[in-house]
Amino acid sequence: MKLIRAIVRPEKLGDVLKALFQAEVHGLTVTHVKGHGGETELVETYRGTTVKMELHDKVMLDIGVSDHFVEPTVQAILQSARTGEVGDGKIFVIPVEKIYRIRTGEEDEAAVTPVTVSP
């Protein structure tokens, strides 16, 4: 099991979500964050003072997946979030020791698979 943490441009979020849905990756958490990487620094004037704006708006996605979903998930994000410009983001694949679904108590693989809803 892995936690895939992707940091992408906010304007690419819709494309990324669509690509993940098409790859049958459904469970995720989206957080709006600020960060600084290789982008050029923006300089703004605020009340007569020049200020370097070093933090840029980004979106962070946390996706818990079983091992066989890692590659499809990463590829979906790579293909949908890429603009070719500096600041497209990063993807981190992090090993996960244990996962629990709070509602049912399911563990590990059972806790990261999509929930089937009975009629």
N, C-alpha and C positions, 0 to 999 in steps of 0.2 A: 504494500500500500504506500501511496505517496501523496504528499500535499504539493500541488502545483500552485505556485504564487506567481502571477503575471502582473507586471506593471506596464500599462499601455496609455496611449494618448486618449483623453476623454472623448474626442470626436470619433474614435475608432471603436468605442464600446458597442454600438449597435451592430457593426460588422462582426465583431468578435462573438457576441452573443448568438447571432445568427449562425455563424460557423460552428460554434459549440453545439447548438441545437441540432444542426445537420449531422454532426459527428456523434449524436446521441449522448452527449454529456449534458446532464440537466441540473445537478446540484452544485450550486456555487454561491459565494458571498462576494458582493461588490462593495468596495470602500473607496470614497473619494479621498485622495491623499495629495500631498505636495512633496516634490523631490527635486534633486539637482543631480544631473549627470554631466554629459558632454555638451549640452546645449550652450549656445553663446548666451552671455549674460545680458539681460534687458536692462536698460538704464532709463529711469523715468524721473521726471521732475515733480516733486510733491511740495507744495507751499514754498516754492523758490529754492528747494534743496534737491540736489541730484542724488538719487537713491538707486543702488544696484538691486534689482529684483532677482535674487538667486534661486528662488524656489518656483517650480513650475507645477501647474495643476496636472495631476495624473489620476488614473483609476487603477486600483489594485484588485485583482480577482484571486480569491482563494478557492481551490477546487480539490476536494479529496477524492482520489480515484484508486481503483484497484490496479495492479501492475499492468494488465493488458490494455488499460485505457490511457496509459501515460503517453505513448507515442501519438495516437490519434488526437489527444487533447493538445499536446504541444504543437503538432502540425497545424491544427485548426487555428490556434492563436497566431502562430508565425505567419501563416498565409493571409489572415484577415487583418492583422494589426500593422503590417509592414507598409510604410510609406517610402522608405529608402532614404529618409532624412535622419539626421542626428536627433535623438530624443524619442525614437520609436518605443523604447522600453526594454525590459528584460523578462526572462522566464526562469524561475528557480524551481527545481524538482528536489523536494525535501523528503527523506525517508520518514515514515510515520510508524511509531512503535505500536500504538493501540488506538482504536476508534470505537466509540459507543454511540448508538442512536438513543437519545434520551427517552423518546416516546415509548419505545418497545424494549429497550435494553439490549438490542442486537449489537453484536460486536464485529469488528474488523470488516471482512469482505461484505458481510450481510448489511453492515451499517453504511456502506458507501454505494451500494447498488440502488437504482431507482426504486421508489416505493410503488408497488402495484395497488391500484385502488379497485376494490371489488364493487360490482354494481349494486 
